[in-house]
Amino acid sequence: MLEGIIRFAQDTGYANITYKEVLMIIVGCVLIYLAIKKEYEPLLLLPIGFGVILTNLPLAGLMEEGGLLYWLYQGVDLGIYPPLIFLGVGAFTDFGPLIANPKSLLLGGAAQLGIYITFMGALLLGFAGPEAASIGIIGGADGPTAIFLTRKLAPDLLGPIAIAAYSYMALVPIIQPPIMRALTTKEERMVRMEQLRPVSKKEKIIFPIVVTILTSLLVPDAAPLIGCLMFGNLMRESGVVDRLLKTAQNSLMNIVTIFIGLTVGATASADKFLTWSTIKIIVLGLVAFSIGTAGGVLLGKLMYKLSGGKVNPLIGSAGVSAVPMAARVSQRVGSEEDPGNFLLMHAMGPNVAGVIGSAIAAGTLLSLFG
């Protein structure tokens, strides 16, 4: 009887837990706190935080072969979840502002500057090319793209890179405004832009088809992301597949978000996460995101000069692909100077361009190192 009790005690998690696992469980609780108390991207941070807790419970074996999260993780491992997330994003997003103002593509492109500069910085810090490419993609502020690329190039770094990418996405309202204010003058922030022209239904239908063909021919490795993004948008704009559209916007998107959040969190096991490489990745990720924001704003300032003061540089910060949060931040910072200034629709153009730009950047890096 006594031996049985001792054996039972030895087989519990309490007897086998390490201090590193305790630290990771605390990290998971912090993410859950940010999701619930601060409401920072709760749809992402809540499942990610809980996934971190689950994977660091000793002896539970949820991420071991045959475990529940192991099987759910196959959607990440096989590259299924990120394109499905893009399908939902496309189904939700109006590409009209980008079509009405094609120059927004330049702002979306400029915001990818953080990806390439951080990629070079990671190389200088000793990371191999595939690892540096995966770290740099954090600058796109696009979690699914970061997962898509990292799983193919540097799977051992998936946990810290994915958590960094999603965390910075959630912290867009905190990280971006100081950078935006530091790089712009009050006069620039108060610019009221002209109303965008109306975009016809025909244009909205043709756009996703043309973009899919042109970008996939240019960067074939980006086809899964771009194709699903544009197919989701085509369903939205066609007006003839309401049932499919509602599924992509709601049921499918919600299910995939749960699965991807839990399994991404579950990759953050203590033995892989608590390393010096992780600290470097988190710092480099912040640098990448900050440079991306600055790149968009600086090009916005140039467009402000060239247009004779008709472009508000704040919309450049939305060139990172955190849709639609980054566009909302542009609106909020602009309205602080002029409550009657409505920048949201203007910022949505660069925001959508940023999604396309980050997917193309991922495809380019994959073609170089894959």
Buried (B, 14 or more C-beta within 10 A) or exposed (E): EEEEEEEEEEEEEEEEBEEBBEBBBEBBBEBBEBBEEBEBBBBBBBBBBBBBBBBBBBEBBBBEEEBBBBEBBEBBEEBBBBBBBBBBBBBBBBBBBBBBBEBBBBBBBBBBBBBBBBBEBBBEBEBEBBBBBBBBBBBBBBBBBBBBBBBBBBBEBBBBBBBBBBBBBBBBBEBBBEBBBEBBEEEBBBBBBEEBEEBEEEBBBBBBEEBBEEBBEEBEBBBBBBBBBBBBBBBBBBEEEEEBBEBBBEEBBEEBBBBBBBBBBBBBBBEBBBEEBBEBBBBBBBBBBBBBBBBBBBBBBBBBEEEEEEBBBBBBBBBBBBBBBBBBBBBBBBBEBBEEBBBBBBBBBBBBBBBBBBBBBBBBBBEEBE
